Amino acid sequence: MKQKSSLIRNDGFQTFITSIICIILGLIVGFFVLLLINAKGAGKAILAVIQNFFQYPSFNAQLKYFGSTLAKTAPLIFCSLSVLFAYKVGLFNIGAAGQYCLGMGLALYMAICLQCPWYLCLICGIAAGALSGALGGLLKAKLNVNVVISGIMLNWISLYGMNMLLKPAMDPAGKDTFRLVNKAKSAVLPTLGLDKIFSNNQYVTIAIPCAVLVAVIVWIILDKTKLGYELKATGNNPNAAKYCGMKENRNIILTMAIAGGLAAMGGSLYYLSDFEQWNVNANAVPAMGFNGIAAAFLGGLNPIGCIFSSYFITHITMGGGNVDLSHYCAQIADLISAVIIYLCGFVLFFKTLINNSLRKSEERFTEEERAAVKAADAAEKTAAEAAKNPEGGNE
């Protein structure tokens, strides 16, 4: 009983349970919306969203599209880690979308226009995002500018700046940049044989294992190192951290630089895998950076949890494209994701319900123990009195 109670009281276990509750409730809400639109096909539509690549009859086709899902999951993991890292230090990195843009833009420019190898493109992309994040941190540390305000402004500066930078890399046949495989083969990320595992899906590159590895490294830094302790202490109580000799301003700038580098790394790896091309006339900030906020909170603000939450969001988002578009729109998956993330705001509420229920059950259990002890004491007292007066019963 005690072991079971300690497991349920574990914060990580409670986060997992509450996330599952949010997912189930989100799917139920999505199903009801489908019922309102067209009741006849609602069951098939929600199954299409959940199944994603599992709907294909061929195992090889399932593997191929599973690889594509993983390829789109990798940048989302990086964006969620970016949001998480800043949030753990008391900062909200809403500028992840712009940093993602910078990583993408510099990587593609170095690849297509300067014909650089993939590793140099990746380094430049990460550096650009880190500088953007550090700028937001510097404004916060020195001028007390809210990182949300500076992040939003830098998002649009980054977007239009990268659009102008990538004009020479635009394919004259359309609005997108050139395919790397046609213009800069040396800039395409290596697969290390992973593409063969997923039915020769060339988009399955080192980006996927890199995302998992970086998530583990972030977890180690935040929870197992002195640097991580200092960063979190600065976020929890800047004045106390400063009193203890921690460099508050340095920690804020460093945090935002790391967060920016993570988001930019996601953008760089994604576009260097040649999965998509960038629309040079884009007038909207990439949703990937904002989806990172959703993935971070659905993952319980845990780096390892971000891996699974990012995959889940990508899974149902890509599954949304499989619904019957004559009756529904593919954005139903985005609606389900939005509901799930909205419900994540009630994670603390769900945890409180669980803990209150545990406390009440333990109180009842304690009362039963007390009653049993009292009964045992009364029985012992009666037995003792009977032993002292053995003839009393005969009289």
KEMARVO-631541 format. One record per atom (N, C-alpha, C): residue in one letter; x, y, z negated. Coordinates in steps of 0.1 Angstrom, whole numbers, padded with zeros to 4 digits, always signed. Example, Ala and Ser with C-alpha at 12.3 -4.5 7.8 and 13.67 -1.06 7.14 Angstrom:
<sites>
A+0132-0057-0078
A+0123-0045-0078
A+0132-0033-0078
S+0128-0022-0071
S+0137-0011-0071
S+0129+0000-0079
</sites>
This chain:
<sites>
M+0008-0012+0000
M+0000+0000+0000
M+0009+0013+0000
K+0019+0012-0008
K+0028+0024-0009
K+0036+0026+0004
Q+0040+0015+0010
Q+0047+0016+0023
Q+0039+0022+0033
K+0026+0017+0034
K+0016+0022+0044
K+0014+0037+0041
S+0012+0041+0029
S+0010+0055+0025
S+0022+0064+0029
S+0034+0059+0027
S+0046+0067+0030
S+0047+0068+0045
L+0043+0058+0053
L+0044+0059+0067
L+0034+0070+0072
I+0022+0069+0067
I+0012+0079+0071
I+0016+0093+0067
R+0023+0095+0056
R+0027+0108+0051
R+0039+0113+0059
N+0045+0105+0067
N+0057+0109+0075
N+0052+0119+0085
D+0060+0131+0085
D+0056+0142+0094
D+0056+0138+0109
G+0066+0130+0113
G+0067+0126+0127
G+0056+0117+0131
F+0052+0107+0122
F+0041+0098+0124
F+0028+0106+0126
Q+0026+0116+0117
Q+0014+0124+0117
Q+0013+0132+0130
T+0025+0138+0135
T+0025+0145+0147
T+0022+0136+0159
F+0027+0124+0159
F+0023+0114+0169
F+0008+0111+0170
I+0003+0109+0158
I-0012+0105+0157
I-0020+0117+0162
T-0017+0129+0157
T-0025+0141+0161
T-0023+0144+0176
S-0011+0142+0182
S-0010+0144+0196
S-0019+0134+0204
I-0019+0121+0199
I-0028+0111+0206
I-0042+0116+0205
I-0046+0121+0193
I-0060+0126+0192
I-0063+0137+0202
C-0053+0146+0203
C-0055+0158+0212
C-0057+0152+0227
I-0049+0143+0230
I-0049+0137+0244
I-0063+0130+0246
I-0067+0122+0237
I-0080+0115+0239
I-0092+0125+0240
L-0092+0135+0231
L-0102+0145+0231
L-0102+0153+0244
G-0090+0156+0249
G-0088+0164+0262
G-0094+0156+0274
L-0091+0143+0274
L-0096+0134+0284
L-0111+0133+0284
I-0117+0133+0272
I-0131+0132+0270
I-0138+0145+0275
V-0132+0156+0272
V-0137+0169+0277
V-0136+0170+0292
G-0125+0165+0298
G-0124+0165+0312
G-0134+0156+0319
F-0137+0145+0312
F-0147+0136+0318
F-0161+0142+0318
F-0164+0149+0307
F-0177+0156+0307
F-0178+0167+0318
V-0167+0174+0320
V-0167+0184+0331
V-0169+0177+0344
L-0163+0166+0346
L-0165+0158+0359
L-0180+0154+0360
L-0186+0150+0349
L-0200+0146+0349
L-0209+0157+0353
L-0205+0169+0348
L-0214+0181+0352
L-0213+0184+0367
I-0201+0182+0372
I-0199+0185+0387
I-0205+0175+0396
N-0202+0162+0393
N-0208+0151+0401
N-0208+0139+0392
A-0219+0135+0387
A-0220+0124+0377
A-0216+0111+0383
K-0219+0109+0396
K-0217+0096+0402
K-0202+0092+0403
G-0194+0101+0407
G-0180+0098+0408
G-0171+0102+0397
A-0177+0105+0385
A-0169+0110+0374
A-0160+0099+0368
G-0165+0087+0368
G-0157+0076+0362
G-0145+0073+0371
K-0147+0073+0384
K-0135+0070+0393
K-0126+0082+0393
A-0131+0094+0392
A-0122+0106+0392
A-0113+0106+0379
I-0119+0103+0368
I-0110+0104+0355
I-0100+0092+0356
L-0104+0081+0361
L-0095+0070+0363
L-0083+0074+0372
A-0086+0081+0383
A-0076+0085+0393
A-0066+0094+0386
V-0071+0103+0377
V-0062+0112+0370
V-0053+0104+0361
I-0059+0095+0354
I-0051+0087+0344
I-0041+0077+0351
Q-0046+0071+0361
Q-0038+0061+0368
Q-0026+0067+0375
N-0028+0078+0382
N-0017+0084+0391
N-0012+0073+0400
F+0001+0070+0399
F+0007+0061+0409
F+0002+0046+0408
F-0004+0043+0396
F-0009+0029+0394
F-0020+0025+0404
Q-0026+0035+0410
Q-0037+0032+0419
Q-0033+0026+0432
Y-0020+0027+0435
Y-0015+0021+0448
Y-0014+0006+0446
P-0019-0002+0456
P-0019-0016+0455
P-0005-0023+0456
S+0004-0016+0463
S+0018-0022+0465
S+0027-0018+0454
F+0034-0028+0449
F+0044-0025+0438
F+0055-0016+0442
N+0059-0017+0454
N+0070-0008+0459
N+0065+0006+0460
A+0052+0008+0464
A+0046+0021+0465
A+0045+0027+0451
Q+0041+0019+0441
Q+0040+0023+0427
Q+0053+0028+0422
L+0064+0021+0425
L+0077+0024+0421
L+0082+0038+0427
K+0079+0039+0440
K+0083+0051+0447
K+0076+0064+0441
Y+0063+0063+0439
Y+0056+0074+0434
Y+0058+0076+0419
F+0062+0066+0412
F+0066+0067+0398
F+0079+0075+0398
G+0088+0072+0407
G+0101+0080+0408
G+0098+0095+0411
S+0088+0098+0419
S+0085+0112+0422
S+0079+0118+0409
T+0071+0111+0401
T+0066+0116+0389
T+0078+0119+0379
L+0088+0110+0379
L+0099+0113+0370
L+0107+0125+0375
A+0108+0126+0388
A+0116+0138+0394
A+0110+0151+0390
K+0096+0151+0389
K+0090+0164+0385
K+0089+0165+0370
T+0091+0154+0363
T+0092+0155+0348
T+0105+0161+0343
A+0116+0159+0350
A+0129+0163+0346
A+0129+0179+0343
P+0125+0187+0353
P+0126+0201+0350
P+0116+0206+0339
L+0105+0199+0337
L+0096+0202+0327
L+0102+0199+0313
I+0110+0189+0312
I+0117+0185+0300
I+0126+0197+0296
F+0134+0202+0306
F+0143+0213+0303
F+0136+0225+0299
C+0125+0228+0305
C+0117+0240+0301
C+0111+0239+0287
S+0106+0227+0284
S+0101+0225+0271
S+0112+0226+0260
L+0124+0221+0263
L+0135+0222+0254
L+0139+0236+0252
S+0138+0244+0263
S+0142+0258+0262
S+0132+0265+0252
V+0119+0263+0254
V+0109+0269+0245
V+0111+0264+0231
L+0113+0251+0229
L+0115+0245+0216
L+0127+0251+0209
F+0138+0252+0216
F+0151+0256+0209
F+0149+0270+0204
A+0143+0279+0212
A+0141+0293+0207
A+0131+0293+0195
Y+0120+0285+0196
Y+0110+0285+0186
Y+0115+0280+0173
K+0124+0271+0173
K+0130+0266+0161
K+0138+0277+0153
V+0142+0287+0161
V+0150+0297+0155
V+0141+0310+0153
G+0128+0308+0154
G+0119+0319+0151
G+0117+0328+0163
L+0120+0324+0175
L+0119+0332+0187
L+0110+0325+0197
F+0102+0333+0205
F+0093+0327+0215
F+0098+0331+0228
N+0104+0321+0235
N+0110+0323+0248
N+0100+0322+0259
I+0092+0332+0261
I+0082+0332+0272
I+0089+0335+0285
G+0102+0339+0284
G+0110+0342+0296
G+0115+0329+0303
A+0111+0317+0299
A+0117+0305+0304
A+0114+0304+0319
A+0102+0310+0324
A+0099+0309+0338
A+0109+0317+0346
G+0112+0329+0341
G+0122+0337+0349
G+0136+0331+0349
Q+0140+0325+0337
Q+0153+0318+0337
Q+0153+0306+0346
Y+0142+0299+0347
Y+0140+0288+0356
Y+0142+0293+0371
C+0136+0305+0374
C+0138+0311+0387
C+0152+0314+0390
L+0159+0320+0380
L+0173+0324+0382
L+0182+0311+0385
G+0179+0301+0377
G+0187+0288+0380
G+0185+0283+0394
M+0172+0283+0398
M+0168+0278+0411
M+0175+0287+0422
G+0173+0300+0420
G+0178+0310+0430
G+0193+0309+0432
L+0201+0310+0421
L+0215+0310+0423
L+0220+0297+0428
A+0214+0285+0424
A+0218+0272+0429
A+0216+0271+0444
L+0204+0276+0448
L+0201+0274+0463
L+0210+0284+0471
Y+0212+0296+0466
Y+0221+0305+0473
Y+0235+0300+0474
M+0240+0295+0464
M+0254+0289+0464
M+0254+0277+0474
A+0243+0269+0474
A+0243+0257+0482
A+0242+0261+0497
I+0232+0269+0501
I+0228+0271+0515
I+0237+0282+0521
C+0239+0293+0514
C+0246+0304+0520
C+0261+0303+0518
L+0266+0297+0507
L+0281+0296+0504
L+0286+0282+0506
Q+0277+0272+0508
Q+0281+0258+0511
Q+0289+0252+0499
C+0285+0255+0487
C+0292+0250+0476
C+0287+0236+0472
P+0296+0228+0465
P+0291+0215+0461
P+0281+0216+0449
W+0274+0205+0447
W+0263+0205+0437
W+0267+0210+0423
Y+0278+0205+0419
Y+0282+0208+0405
Y+0285+0223+0403
L+0291+0229+0413
L+0294+0244+0412
L+0280+0252+0413
C+0271+0247+0421
C+0258+0253+0422
C+0251+0252+0409
L+0252+0241+0402
L+0245+0238+0389
L+0251+0247+0379
I+0264+0249+0378
I+0271+0257+0368
I+0267+0271+0370
C+0267+0276+0382
C+0263+0290+0385
C+0248+0293+0381
G+0239+0283+0384
G+0225+0284+0380
G+0223+0285+0365
I+0230+0276+0358
I+0229+0276+0343
I+0235+0289+0337
A+0246+0294+0343
A+0252+0306+0338
A+0242+0318+0340
A+0235+0319+0351
A+0226+0330+0354
A+0214+0330+0344
G+0209+0318+0341
G+0198+0317+0331
G+0203+0320+0317
A+0215+0316+0314
A+0220+0319+0300
A+0222+0334+0299
L+0227+0341+0309
L+0229+0355+0308
L+0216+0362+0307
S+0205+0358+0314
S+0192+0364+0312
S+0187+0362+0298
G+0188+0350+0293
G+0184+0347+0279
G+0192+0356+0269
A+0205+0357+0271
A+0213+0365+0262
A+0210+0379+0263
L+0205+0384+0274
L+0201+0398+0275
L+0189+0400+0267
G+0179+0391+0267
G+0167+0392+0259
G+0171+0392+0244
G+0181+0383+0241
G+0185+0382+0227
G+0193+0394+0222
L+0200+0400+0231
L+0208+0413+0228
L+0198+0424+0225
L+0187+0425+0234
L+0177+0436+0232
L+0170+0434+0218
K+0168+0421+0214
K+0162+0419+0202
K+0171+0422+0190
A+0184+0417+0191
A+0193+0419+0180
A+0197+0433+0178
K+0200+0441+0189
K+0205+0454+0188
K+0194+0465+0187
L+0183+0463+0195
L+0173+0474+0196
L+0159+0469+0191
N+0159+0457+0185
N+0147+0451+0180
N+0135+0451+0190
V+0138+0449+0202
V+0128+0447+0213
V+0122+0433+0212
N+0109+0432+0211
N+0103+0419+0210
N+0107+0410+0222
V+0111+0398+0219
V+0115+0389+0230
V+0104+0385+0240
V+0092+0386+0235
V+0080+0383+0244
V+0079+0394+0255
I+0080+0407+0250
I+0080+0418+0260
I+0091+0417+0270
S+0103+0416+0265
S+0115+0416+0273
S+0115+0403+0282
G+0110+0392+0277
G+0109+0380+0285
G+0099+0381+0297
I+0088+0388+0294
I+0078+0390+0305
I+0084+0399+0316
M+0090+0410+0312
M+0096+0419+0322
M+0107+0412+0330
L+0115+0404+0323
L+0126+0397+0330
L+0121+0386+0339
N+0109+0381+0336
N+0103+0371+0345
N+0101+0377+0359
W+0095+0388+0360
W+0092+0395+0373
W+0104+0400+0380
I+0114+0405+0372
I+0126+0410+0377
I+0134+0398+0384
S+0134+0386+0377
S+0140+0374+0382
S+0134+0369+0395
L+0120+0369+0394
L+0113+0364+0406
L+0116+0372+0419
Y+0114+0385+0418
Y+0116+0393+0430
Y+0131+0394+0434
G+0139+0394+0423
G+0154+0394+0426
G+0158+0382+0434
M+0153+0370+0430
M+0157+0358+0437
M+0151+0357+0451
N+0139+0363+0452
N+0133+0363+0466
N+0141+0371+0476
M+0146+0382+0471
M+0155+0390+0479
M+0168+0383+0482
L+0174+0377+0472
L+0187+0370+0473
L+0186+0358+0483
L+0174+0352+0483
L+0173+0340+0492
L+0167+0342+0506
K+0166+0355+0509
K+0161+0358+0523
K+0170+0352+0534
P+0184+0353+0532
P+0192+0347+0542
P+0191+0331+0543
A+0186+0325+0532
A+0185+0311+0532
A+0171+0306+0537
M+0163+0315+0542
M+0149+0311+0546
M+0149+0305+0560
D+0142+0295+0561
D+0141+0288+0574
D+0132+0297+0583
P+0137+0301+0595
P+0129+0309+0604
P+0116+0303+0608
A+0115+0290+0607
A+0102+0283+0611
A+0091+0284+0601
G+0094+0290+0589
G+0084+0291+0579
G+0088+0301+0568
K+0082+0300+0556
K+0085+0309+0545
K+0094+0303+0535
D+0097+0290+0536
D+0105+0283+0526
D+0120+0283+0530
T+0128+0280+0520
T+0143+0279+0522
T+0146+0267+0530
F+0157+0266+0536
F+0162+0254+0543
F+0162+0242+0534
R+0160+0230+0540
R+0162+0218+0533
R+0176+0216+0531
L+0180+0212+0519
L+0194+0210+0516
L+0200+0199+0524
V+0192+0188+0526
V+0197+0177+0533
V+0201+0180+0548
N+0195+0191+0553
N+0198+0196+0567
N+0209+0206+0567
K+0210+0214+0557
K+0220+0226+0557
K+0232+0224+0547
A+0230+0217+0536
A+0241+0216+0527
A+0240+0203+0519
K+0244+0192+0526
K+0244+0179+0521
K+0252+0177+0508
S+0263+0185+0507
S+0272+0184+0496
S+0265+0189+0483
A+0255+0197+0485
A+0248+0203+0473
A+0237+0195+0468
V+0233+0184+0475
V+0222+0175+0470
V+0228+0167+0459
L+0220+0166+0448
L+0225+0158+0436
L+0227+0144+0440
P+0237+0138+0434
P+0239+0123+0436
P+0229+0115+0429
T+0226+0103+0434
T+0216+0095+0429
T+0221+0084+0420
L+0234+0080+0422
L+0241+0070+0414
L+0233+0057+0415
G+0227+0054+0426
G+0219+0042+0428
G+0205+0042+0423
L+0201+0052+0416
L+0188+0053+0410
L+0177+0053+0421
D+0180+0058+0433
D+0170+0059+0443
D+0166+0045+0448
K+0176+0035+0448
K+0173+0022+0452
K+0164+0015+0442
I+0165+0018+0430
I+0156+0012+0420
I+0142+0016+0422
F+0140+0028+0427
F+0126+0033+0429
F+0123+0033+0444
S+0125+0022+0450
S+0121+0020+0464
S+0127+0030+0473
N+0140+0033+0472
N+0147+0042+0481
N+0141+0056+0480
N+0136+0060+0469
N+0131+0074+0467
N+0143+0083+0465
Q+0146+0091+0475
Q+0158+0099+0474
Q+0158+0111+0464
Y+0146+0113+0459
Y+0144+0124+0449
Y+0147+0120+0435
V+0149+0107+0433
V+0153+0102+0420
V+0168+0104+0418
T+0172+0114+0412
T+0187+0118+0411
T+0191+0117+0396
I+0203+0122+0394
I+0209+0123+0381
I+0201+0133+0372
A+0192+0141+0377
A+0185+0150+0370
A+0177+0143+0359
I+0172+0131+0361
I+0163+0124+0351
I+0171+0120+0339
P+0182+0112+0341
P+0190+0109+0329
P+0196+0121+0322
C+0199+0131+0330
C+0205+0143+0324
C+0195+0150+0315
A+0182+0150+0319
A+0171+0156+0310
A+0170+0148+0297
V+0171+0135+0297
V+0170+0127+0285
V+0182+0129+0276
L+0194+0130+0283
L+0206+0132+0275
L+0206+0145+0268
V+0202+0156+0275
V+0202+0169+0270
V+0192+0170+0258
A+0181+0163+0259
A+0171+0163+0248
A+0177+0157+0236
V+0185+0146+0237
V+0191+0140+0226
V+0202+0149+0220
I+0209+0156+0229
I+0219+0166+0224
I+0213+0177+0216
V+0202+0182+0221
V+0195+0193+0214
V+0190+0189+0201
W+0185+0176+0200
W+0181+0171+0187
W+0192+0170+0177
I+0204+0166+0182
I+0216+0164+0174
I+0220+0178+0169
I+0220+0188+0178
I+0225+0201+0174
I+0216+0208+0164
L+0203+0206+0166
L+0193+0213+0157
L+0192+0206+0143
D+0193+0193+0143
D+0191+0186+0130
D+0203+0180+0124
K+0214+0179+0131
K+0226+0172+0125
K+0239+0181+0125
T+0238+0193+0128
T+0250+0201+0128
T+0249+0214+0120
K+0260+0219+0116
K+0260+0232+0109
K+0255+0243+0117
L+0258+0243+0130
L+0253+0254+0139
L+0238+0254+0139
G+0232+0242+0140
G+0217+0241+0141
G+0211+0246+0128
Y+0217+0242+0116
Y+0212+0247+0103
Y+0213+0262+0102
E+0223+0268+0107
E+0225+0283+0107
E+0214+0289+0116
L+0212+0284+0128
L+0203+0289+0137
L+0189+0289+0131
K+0185+0278+0125
K+0171+0276+0119
K+0170+0285+0107
A+0181+0286+0099
A+0180+0295+0087
A+0178+0309+0091
T+0185+0313+0102
T+0183+0327+0107
T+0169+0329+0112
G+0163+0319+0118
G+0149+0321+0122
G+0139+0321+0111
N+0141+0313+0101
N+0132+0312+0090
N+0132+0324+0081
N+0145+0329+0078
N+0146+0341+0069
N+0159+0348+0073
P+0158+0358+0082
P+0170+0365+0087
P+0177+0372+0075
N+0170+0378+0066
N+0176+0385+0055
N+0184+0376+0046
A+0178+0364+0043
A+0185+0354+0034
A+0197+0349+0041
A+0196+0346+0055
A+0207+0341+0062
A+0218+0352+0063
K+0215+0364+0064
K+0225+0375+0064
K+0232+0376+0051
Y+0224+0374+0040
Y+0229+0375+0026
Y+0239+0364+0024
C+0237+0352+0030
C+0246+0340+0029
C+0258+0341+0038
G+0259+0352+0045
G+0271+0353+0054
G+0269+0349+0068
M+0257+0345+0072
M+0255+0341+0085
M+0253+0353+0094
K+0258+0352+0107
K+0258+0363+0116
K+0245+0363+0123
E+0236+0371+0118
E+0222+0371+0124
E+0221+0375+0138
N+0228+0386+0142
N+0227+0390+0156
N+0233+0380+0165
R+0245+0375+0161
R+0251+0365+0170
R+0243+0353+0172
N+0236+0348+0161
N+0228+0337+0162
N+0215+0339+0172
I+0210+0351+0171
I+0198+0354+0180
I+0203+0354+0194
I+0214+0360+0197
I+0219+0361+0211
I+0223+0347+0216
L+0229+0339+0207
L+0234+0326+0211
L+0222+0317+0214
T+0212+0318+0205
T+0199+0310+0207
T+0193+0313+0220
M+0191+0325+0224
M+0184+0329+0236
M+0193+0325+0248
A+0206+0326+0247
A+0215+0322+0258
A+0214+0307+0260
I+0213+0299+0250
I+0212+0284+0251
I+0198+0281+0257
A+0188+0288+0252
A+0174+0286+0257
A+0173+0289+0272
G+0179+0300+0276
G+0179+0304+0290
G+0187+0295+0299
G+0198+0290+0294
G+0206+0280+0301
G+0198+0267+0303
L+0191+0263+0293
L+0183+0250+0295
L+0172+0252+0305
A+0165+0263+0305
A+0154+0265+0315
A+0161+0266+0329
A+0172+0273+0330
A+0178+0274+0343
A+0184+0261+0348
M+0188+0253+0339
M+0193+0240+0343
M+0182+0231+0349
G+0170+0233+0343
G+0159+0226+0349
G+0156+0230+0363
G+0156+0243+0366
G+0153+0248+0379
G+0164+0244+0389
S+0177+0245+0384
S+0188+0241+0393
S+0187+0227+0397
L+0185+0218+0388
L+0185+0204+0391
L+0173+0200+0400
Y+0162+0206+0397
Y+0150+0203+0405
Y+0152+0206+0419
Y+0157+0218+0422
Y+0158+0222+0436
Y+0170+0217+0443
L+0180+0213+0435
L+0192+0206+0441
L+0189+0192+0444
S+0178+0186+0439
S+0174+0173+0442
S+0166+0173+0456
D+0164+0185+0461
D+0157+0187+0474
D+0143+0182+0475
F+0136+0181+0463
F+0123+0177+0462
F+0113+0187+0468
E+0116+0200+0466
E+0108+0210+0471
E+0117+0221+0477
Q+0111+0230+0485
Q+0118+0242+0489
Q+0111+0254+0483
W+0119+0265+0481
W+0114+0277+0475
W+0107+0286+0485
N+0095+0291+0482
N+0089+0300+0491
N+0094+0314+0488
V+0101+0320+0498
V+0108+0332+0496
V+0099+0344+0494
N+0086+0342+0498
N+0076+0353+0497
N+0067+0351+0484
A+0072+0342+0476
A+0064+0339+0464
A+0061+0352+0456
N+0049+0353+0451
N+0045+0365+0443
N+0040+0361+0429
A+0042+0348+0425
A+0038+0343+0412
A+0050+0336+0406
V+0052+0339+0393
V+0062+0332+0385
V+0059+0317+0385
P+0069+0308+0386
P+0067+0294+0386
P+0060+0289+0373
A+0050+0281+0375
A+0042+0276+0364
A+0050+0267+0355
M+0061+0261+0360
M+0069+0252+0352
M+0074+0258+0339
G+0078+0270+0339
G+0083+0277+0327
G+0072+0278+0317
F+0059+0281+0321
F+0048+0282+0311
F+0043+0268+0307
N+0044+0258+0316
N+0041+0245+0312
N+0050+0239+0302
G+0062+0245+0302
G+0072+0241+0291
G+0067+0244+0277
I+0059+0255+0276
I+0054+0259+0263
I+0044+0248+0259
A+0035+0243+0269
A+0026+0233+0266
A+0033+0220+0262
A+0043+0216+0269
A+0050+0203+0266
A+0057+0204+0253
A+0062+0215+0249
A+0069+0217+0236
A+0060+0215+0225
F+0048+0221+0225
F+0039+0219+0214
F+0032+0206+0214
L+0029+0200+0226
L+0023+0187+0226
L+0033+0177+0221
G+0046+0179+0223
G+0056+0170+0218
G+0059+0172+0203
G+0051+0181+0196
G+0053+0183+0182
G+0066+0191+0179
L+0070+0199+0188
L+0083+0207+0187
L+0094+0198+0183
N+0095+0186+0189
N+0106+0176+0186
N+0112+0173+0200
P+0125+0174+0201
P+0132+0172+0214
P+0129+0159+0220
I+0128+0148+0212
I+0125+0135+0218
I+0110+0135+0222
G+0102+0141+0214
G+0088+0141+0217
G+0085+0149+0230
C+0094+0159+0233
C+0092+0166+0246
C+0094+0158+0258
I+0102+0147+0257
I+0104+0138+0268
I+0091+0132+0272
F+0084+0127+0262
F+0071+0119+0264
F+0060+0129+0268
S+0059+0140+0261
S+0048+0150+0264
S+0050+0156+0278
S+0063+0158+0282
S+0065+0163+0296
S+0061+0153+0306
Y+0064+0140+0304
Y+0060+0130+0313
Y+0045+0129+0314
F+0038+0130+0302
F+0024+0128+0302
F+0017+0140+0310
I+0022+0152+0308
I+0016+0163+0315
I+0018+0162+0330
T+0030+0158+0334
T+0033+0156+0348
T+0025+0145+0354
H+0023+0134+0346
H+0016+0122+0351
H+0001+0126+0354
I-0005+0133+0345
I-0020+0136+0348
I-0021+0147+0358
T-0011+0156+0359
T-0011+0167+0369
T-0010+0161+0383
M-0001+0152+0385
M+0000+0146+0398
M-0011+0136+0401
G-0017+0131+0390
G-0029+0122+0392
G-0041+0130+0396
G-0041+0143+0393
G-0052+0152+0397
G-0053+0153+0412
G-0042+0151+0419
G-0043+0151+0434
G-0049+0139+0440
N-0053+0129+0432
N-0059+0117+0437
N-0074+0116+0436
V-0080+0127+0430
V-0094+0127+0429
V-0101+0129+0443
D-0113+0126+0444
D-0121+0128+0456
D-0123+0143+0458
L-0115+0149+0467
L-0115+0163+0469
L-0128+0169+0475
S-0136+0160+0480
S-0149+0164+0486
S-0159+0168+0475
H-0156+0163+0463
H-0165+0166+0452
H-0159+0173+0441
Y-0146+0171+0439
Y-0138+0178+0428
Y-0126+0185+0434
C-0120+0193+0425
C-0107+0199+0429
C-0096+0193+0422
A-0084+0194+0427
A-0072+0187+0421
A-0069+0194+0408
Q-0074+0206+0406
Q-0070+0214+0394
Q-0077+0208+0381
I-0085+0197+0383
I-0092+0191+0371
I-0081+0187+0361
A-0070+0182+0367
A-0059+0177+0358
A-0053+0189+0350
D-0052+0201+0356
D-0048+0213+0349
D-0058+0216+0338
L-0070+0215+0341
L-0081+0217+0330
L-0079+0208+0318
I-0077+0195+0321
I-0075+0185+0310
I-0062+0189+0302
S-0051+0193+0309
S-0039+0197+0302
S-0042+0209+0294
A-0049+0219+0299
A-0052+0231+0291
A-0060+0228+0279
V-0070+0219+0280
V-0078+0215+0268
V-0069+0208+0258
I-0060+0199+0262
I-0051+0192+0253
I-0042+0202+0246
I-0037+0211+0253
I-0028+0221+0247
I-0035+0230+0237
Y-0048+0234+0241
Y-0056+0242+0232
Y-0058+0234+0219
L-0061+0221+0220
L-0063+0213+0208
L-0051+0211+0200
C-0039+0213+0206
C-0026+0212+0199
C-0025+0223+0189
G-0033+0234+0191
G-0033+0244+0181
G-0040+0240+0168
F-0047+0229+0168
F-0054+0223+0156
F-0046+0212+0150
V-0033+0210+0154
V-0025+0200+0149
V-0024+0201+0134
L-0021+0213+0129
L-0020+0215+0115
L-0033+0212+0108
F-0044+0215+0114
F-0058+0212+0108
F-0059+0197+0107
F-0055+0190+0118
F-0057+0175+0118
F-0047+0169+0107
K-0035+0174+0106
K-0026+0170+0095
K-0032+0172+0081
T-0038+0184+0079
T-0044+0187+0067
T-0055+0177+0063
L-0064+0173+0073
L-0074+0164+0071
L-0068+0150+0067
I-0057+0146+0074
I-0051+0133+0071
I-0046+0133+0056
N-0039+0144+0053
N-0033+0145+0039
N-0044+0146+0028
N-0054+0153+0031
N-0065+0154+0021
N-0072+0140+0019
S-0074+0133+0030
S-0079+0119+0029
S-0070+0110+0021
L-0057+0111+0024
L-0047+0103+0016
L-0048+0106+0001
R-0049+0119-0002
R-0049+0123-0016
R-0061+0118-0023
K-0072+0119-0016
K-0085+0114-0023
K-0084+0099-0025
S-0079+0091-0015
S-0078+0077-0016
S-0069+0073-0028
E-0057+0081-0029
E-0048+0078-0039
E-0054+0081-0053
E-0062+0092-0054
E-0069+0095-0066
E-0078+0084-0070
R-0086+0079-0061
R-0095+0068-0064
R-0087+0056-0069
F-0076+0053-0062
F-0068+0042-0065
F-0062+0043-0079
T-0058+0056-0083
T-0053+0058-0096
T-0064+0056-0107
E-0076+0061-0104
E-0087+0059-0113
E-0090+0044-0116
E-0089+0036-0105
E-0091+0022-0107
E-0080+0016-0115
E-0068+0020-0113
E-0056+0015-0121
E-0058+0019-0136
R-0063+0031-0138
R-0065+0035-0152
R-0076+0027-0159
A-0087+0024-0151
A-0097+0016-0157
A-0093+0002-0160
A-0084-0003-0151
A-0079-0017-0153
A-0070-0017-0165
V-0062-0007-0167
V-0053-0006-0178
V-0061-0005-0191
K-0071+0003-0191
K-0080+0005-0203
K-0086-0009-0207
A-0091-0016-0196
A-0098-0029-0199
A-0088-0039-0204
A-0075-0038-0199
A-0065-0048-0204
A-0061-0044-0218
D-0060-0031-0222
D-0057-0027-0235
D-0068-0031-0245
A-0081-0030-0241
A-0092-0034-0249
A-0092-0049-0252
A-0089-0056-0241
A-0088-0071-0243
A-0077-0075-0252
E-0065-0068-0251
E-0054-0072-0260
E-0058-0068-0274
K-0065-0057-0276
K-0068-0052-0290
K-0078-0062-0296
T-0088-0067-0288
T-0097-0077-0293
T-0091-0090-0296
A-0081-0094-0288
A-0074-0106-0291
A-0065-0105-0303
A-0059-0093-0305
A-0051-0091-0317
A-0060-0092-0330
E-0072-0085-0329
E-0080-0085-0341
E-0085-0099-0344
A-0088-0107-0333
A-0093-0121-0335
A-0082-0129-0342
A-0069-0127-0338
A-0058-0134-0343
A-0056-0131-0358
K-0058-0118-0362
K-0056-0114-0376
K-0067-0120-0385
N-0079-0122-0379
N-0090-0127-0387
N-0097-0139-0380
P-0090-0150-0380
P-0094-0162-0373
P-0108-0167-0379
E-0111-0165-0391
E-0123-0170-0397
E-0135-0160-0395
G-0132-0148-0390
G-0142-0139-0388
G-0153-0143-0379
G-0149-0150-0368
G-0158-0155-0358
G-0168-0165-0364
N-0163-0174-0374
N-0171-0185-0379
N-0182-0179-0389
E-0178-0168-0396
E-0187-0162-0405
E-0199-0156-0397
</sites>
